[in-house]
Amino acid sequence: MVRFDPKNTLILVALEAELPNEMIPSWNVAYTGVGKVNAALKGSEYVARYKPMNLINFGTAGALNPELSGLLEVTQFFQRDMDARDMGFALGQTPFEKAPNFSAQGHGLSCGTGDSFVTAPPELQTDLVDMEAFALAKLAQMAGIHFSCFKYVSDQADENSPSAWKDNLADASHIFINEILANHD
């Protein structure tokens, strides 16, 4: 696993409720807001401001496999709401470009990012679903910044997801801090 240095690492999170800044005051934590557009715009702004060597995306995600739980590393990213199949591209693939893929960095999972909260299995099957990771992975790839993505499974991407997400939100930050950031600052 990469050893992160708080001085050259930026942690991007959609919502402050997922990782309150006061829990890790020595780290650069910034909030993008929810969705791909917010993640891309605010993420670009923060990368320009902090000029990090390492970019971490942390947040919650729904699991499409009931066997998945806890904190997981993600290394493959797809846009689950990108559908250009009529043009000959695979579901989830942006036309005329490769999806950000960091699988050489570890044994992580796949994440389908889209601008909807998932309460039923989407057509594009990935391990996890979220609303920001693809945009931030692409930003890091384009900026030449080392990228790591950790998602805490908050729900099973089903009809119970909204309440499960709220119930599990508090555990996410503690587990991320203890498993990924401990002994790094």
C-alpha positions in Angstrom: 0.0 0.0 0.0 1.1 3.6 -0.7 2.3 5.5 2.3 0.5 8.8 2.3 2.1 12.0 3.5 -0.3 14.7 4.8 1.9 17.4 3.3 1.5 16.3 -0.3 -1.8 14.4 -0.2 -5.3 15.9 -0.9 -8.4 13.9 0.3 -11.5 14.7 -1.8 -14.8 13.7 -0.3 -18.3 14.6 -1.5 -19.8 15.5 1.8 -18.4 16.7 5.1 -20.6 14.2 6.9 -18.6 11.4 5.3 -15.2 12.7 6.7 -15.4 15.7 9.0 -12.2 17.8 8.6 -11.9 18.3 12.4 -11.3 14.5 12.7 -8.0 14.8 10.8 -6.8 18.4 11.1 -3.2 17.7 9.8 -4.6 16.5 6.4 -5.8 18.5 3.5 -9.5 17.5 3.2 -11.8 19.2 0.7 -15.5 18.7 -0.2 -16.7 18.5 -3.8 -20.4 18.1 -3.4 -22.5 15.3 -4.8 -22.3 14.1 -8.4 -19.8 13.9 -11.3 -20.1 17.5 -12.3 -19.5 18.9 -8.8 -16.6 16.4 -8.3 -14.9 17.4 -11.6 -15.3 21.2 -11.1 -14.5 21.4 -7.3 -11.9 18.7 -7.7 -10.1 20.7 -10.4 -10.2 23.8 -8.2 -8.7 22.0 -5.2 -6.0 20.3 -7.3 -5.0 23.7 -8.6 -4.9 25.2 -5.1 -3.1 22.4 -3.2 -1.0 20.9 -6.0 -0.9 17.4 -4.4 1.3 14.5 -5.4 -1.3 12.1 -4.1 -5.1 12.4 -4.5 -7.3 10.2 -2.4 -11.1 9.9 -3.0 -12.9 8.7 0.0 -16.6 8.2 0.4 -19.5 5.9 0.8 -20.7 3.5 -1.9 -23.4 1.0 -2.5 -22.4 -2.7 -3.1 -23.9 -4.7 -5.9 -22.5 -7.9 -4.4 -24.0 -8.6 -0.9 -20.6 -10.2 0.1 -18.9 -6.9 -0.1 -18.7 -4.8 3.1 -16.4 -2.5 5.0 -13.7 -0.3 3.5 -12.6 -1.3 0.0 -10.0 -0.1 -2.5 -11.4 0.8 -6.0 -9.1 0.7 -9.0 -11.4 0.5 -12.0 -13.9 3.3 -12.8 -16.9 3.4 -15.2 -19.6 5.9 -15.9 -22.7 3.8 -15.3 -24.9 6.4 -16.9 -22.8 6.8 -20.0 -24.6 4.9 -22.8 -23.2 5.3 -26.3 -23.9 1.7 -27.4 -25.6 2.9 -30.5 -22.2 4.3 -31.6 -20.5 1.0 -30.9 -19.1 1.7 -27.5 -19.6 -0.5 -24.4 -22.1 0.6 -21.7 -20.2 2.8 -19.3 -17.5 3.8 -21.8 -17.0 7.4 -22.8 -16.9 7.6 -26.6 -13.4 7.8 -28.1 -11.5 7.5 -24.8 -10.3 4.9 -22.3 -11.8 4.8 -18.8 -9.5 5.6 -16.0 -8.1 2.3 -14.8 -5.7 2.0 -11.9 -5.8 -1.8 -11.5 -2.0 -2.1 -11.8 -1.8 -0.4 -8.4 -3.5 -3.1 -6.5 -6.3 -5.6 -6.2 -9.1 -3.2 -5.9 -12.7 -3.4 -7.2 -14.7 -1.6 -9.9 -17.0 1.3 -9.3 -19.8 2.5 -11.5 -20.2 6.3 -11.0 -23.5 8.0 -12.0 -25.7 10.9 -11.2 -28.3 8.9 -9.4 -28.6 7.3 -6.0 -28.9 3.6 -6.7 -31.8 1.7 -5.2 -32.0 -1.2 -7.7 -29.2 -2.9 -9.7 -28.1 -0.7 -12.6 -27.7 -2.2 -16.1 -23.9 -1.7 -15.9 -22.6 -4.3 -13.4 -19.7 -3.2 -11.3 -18.7 -4.1 -7.7 -19.7 -0.8 -6.2 -21.7 2.3 -7.2 -21.2 5.9 -6.2 -21.6 9.4 -7.6 -18.1 10.9 -7.8 -15.2 8.4 -8.2 -15.1 8.3 -12.0 -14.7 12.1 -12.3 -12.0 12.2 -9.7 -10.1 9.3 -11.2 -10.2 11.0 -14.6 -9.0 14.3 -13.0 -6.1 12.6 -11.4 -5.2 10.7 -14.5 -5.3 13.9 -16.6 -3.2 15.8 -14.0 -0.6 13.1 -13.6 -1.3 12.7 -9.9 -1.1 9.4 -8.0 -4.7 8.4 -7.3 -6.2 6.1 -4.7 -9.8 5.5 -4.0 -11.4 4.0 -0.9 -15.1 3.4 -0.5 -16.9 2.4 2.6 -19.9 0.2 1.8 -22.8 2.0 3.3 -25.6 0.1 1.7 -26.5 -2.8 -0.7 -27.8 -0.5 -3.6 -31.4 -1.6 -3.0 -34.7 -0.2 -1.8 -33.3 0.1 1.7 -30.3 2.2 0.5 -31.4 5.6 1.6 -32.0 4.6 5.3 -28.9 2.2 5.3 -26.7 5.0 4.0 -27.8 7.4 6.8 -27.4 4.6 9.5 -23.9 3.7 8.3 -22.5 7.1 7.6 -21.0 7.7 11.0 -18.8 4.5 10.8 -17.3 5.4 7.5 -14.9 8.1 8.6 -13.6 6.3 11.7 -12.8 3.2 9.7 -11.1 5.1 6.9 -9.0 7.1 9.4 -8.0 3.9 11.3 -7.3 1.7 8.3 -5.7 4.1 5.8 -4.5 7.3 7.5 -3.3 5.9 10.9 0.4 6.2 11.4 0.8 8.4 8.4 0.9 11.8 10.1 
